[in-house]
C-alpha cells in the first residue's frame, strides 16, 4: 500500500456529505444505545476490544456508531472505533475528498492538521492528525489521530458507503510521547486498518 496523496494546499470546504464523516471533539450524553447496523460485537482491532458506546440514526439513509474499550468514556478516551454508513451510490473517493476539503479548511487556522491518503484495491485510507487548544489558546491540550478506511458496499441488497475509523488520542502531558511514538510507528495503524476484515451492516 503506497501513499498517493499528501497535500498541504488550502481549499474552501465543501458542504457535500460533511455530516457523514465529520470528526468532532465532543462530549455526548448517552440516553440509549441502539445497534442500528446490527453488527456482531464487540469489535476487535489488533489487541484491543471495542464495545458499542454511542449511536445515531438521524435519517433513514445514515447511521453513525462509536465503540470504546472498557473503562474509557466518550468524554475522555484514548482509543475509539467509529463506523459511518450511508445508503446510496457513493464512491469511496468522493466521500474521502469531502473530508479532505474539510481538513484543508481546518488547516487555515491549525498548522498541526495534516494528512496522507493511501489507495488499495478501490478502497482509500485517510490518515490525519487534529488538535485542540486550551480555551486561552496558549497550548495544545488534545492531539487526535484518525485512520479512516472508505469501503463501498453492494451486497445483500444493500448499496452504500462504509467508513471505518480508528482514533487515537493523547492529552496534555502525554502529547510529546504520543507524537514520538507516532513518528516511529506511523505505518502500524495504517496497516492494521488496511488489512482488517471490515464489519458490514445487516
N, C-alpha and C positions, 0 to 999 in steps of 0.2 A: 504494500500500500504506500503510495508516494504522494507528497503534498502537491496539489495542482494550483493552489491559490493561497497567497499570504499578502494582504494588502493593508496599507495604512491610509489610502485615499478616503476623502470625506464626501459623502453624498447626503442629499436630503432624504430622510427616512420615508419609505413607502408605508401607507396605511394598510395595504393589502395583506390580510391574514396575520397581522401583527399579534392579534389576540391569541392565535393558535399556539405560538411558541414563545410568548413573552416570558422572560425570566425576571422575577422581581424579588427584592429583599422585603419579605413580608412577614407579619405576624398574623396568624389565622386562628380564629376560634372555630373549633370543630363541633358541630351540633350532632351530626350523624354521618357516618362513613358508609358509603354505598359503593360496591364494586360494579360500576356501570359497565365496564368492559368484560366482566366475568372471566378474568384472567386467574388461573390457579396460582395461589400463593402459599407461602411467601416467595419472593424473588431472590435468587442467588446471583450475586455478581462477584466473581473471584472468590474470596474467602468471607465475604460479608453477606448477611441475610437481611433483607429489607421487607418490612411489613407495611401494608396499606395504612396510611395515616390521614389522608385527605383526598376528597374527590369533588369534582364539579362537572355538572352537565347542563350548561346554560342554554343549550339549543339541541334539537334532535340530531344535529349533524356533528356536534363537537363534545368531546369528553377529555377531561384532564384528571390524572390521578398521580398522587405523590406518595412515595414509600420511604420509610425511615428504618434504621436499625433500632433494636430495642434500647431504651434508655435515652434516646435523643428526642427532641421536640421540634416542632415547626418553627418555634420562636428562636431556637438556637440549636443548630445541628452542625455536624461535621461532614456527613455524607447523606446524600439523598438520591433516589431514583425518581424521575418524572416520566410519565408516559402521556403523550398527547395523541389523540386520534381524531381526525376529521374525515367525515364521509364525503365522497365525491371524487372527481377526476382531477387530481393534483400530481404534479411530478415532484420528486424529491428535490430536484434542483431549484424549481421555482419557489418552493417553500423555504428552502435554505437561504436563497438570495434575499427573501424578505427579512430574515433575521440578520443577514449581513448588512442590509441597509440600516437597520436599527442600530447595529453596533457601530457603523461608520458615523451615524449621527451622535451617538454617545461619546465617541472619541473626540468630538469637538471640544468637550469640556472635561474629558477624563483621559489623560495620556496613558494611563495604565491599561485601558481597554485595547486588546489585540486579539488576533485570531489566525488560525490556519484551517484550510479545508483539504480534505482527502477524499479521493474517489475510489470506490471498489465495487465492481460488478453492478453498475447502475444505482448504487447507493452513494450517499455522501455523508461524511463525518465532519462536523464543525466543532473545533476545539477553541474555546475562547476564555478570556480572563476578564473579570469585572472587579470593581472595588466600590467600597462605600466609605465616605469620610465621616469624621466626628461632626456633630452639629456646628461647631465653630470653624470647621474646615481645616483645622490645623494638622490633623494626622489621619492616616488610613486606619480604620477600625475593623474592616472586613475585607478579605480577599476571597473571591469565589471563582473557581474553575468549573467550566461546564463542557462536557463532551457529548454532543448530540449526534445521533445516528438517524438519518432520514430514510425511511423504507416504505415503498409503495406496496399496497395490499390489493389483490384482486383474486380472492379465493373464497369459497363457501358462500358465494353470492354477495360478498362484501367488496366494495371498492372504496379505497381511501388512502390516506397518508398517515403513517405512524411515525412519531418522533420519540425515540428512546434516549433519555439523557441521564448521565451520571454526574452529580455535582459534588465537588469537594470544597469545604470552607475552612478558613482559618481566621482567628480573631486576635487582634491587638498583639500581645506579646509573642504569639506563636506564628506571626506572619512571616518573619525572616526565615525561620526554619522551614516553613511551608514552601516558600519560594526557592530556597536552596534545594530542597528535595524535588521540586518540580523541574528545576533545571537539570538535575542529574537523572531524572526518570521520566522525562517528558512523554516518551512514546508508550510507556507501560499502559496507562489507562486507555489511550487510543487503541492499542492492540486488544485490550480486554473487551472494550465496547465493540470493536470491529469484528471480533470473532464470536461474540456471544450469540447463542440461539435466541432470537427475539420472541417474546410472547406475542400472541395475536389475539385480538378481541374476538369474542364468541357471540 
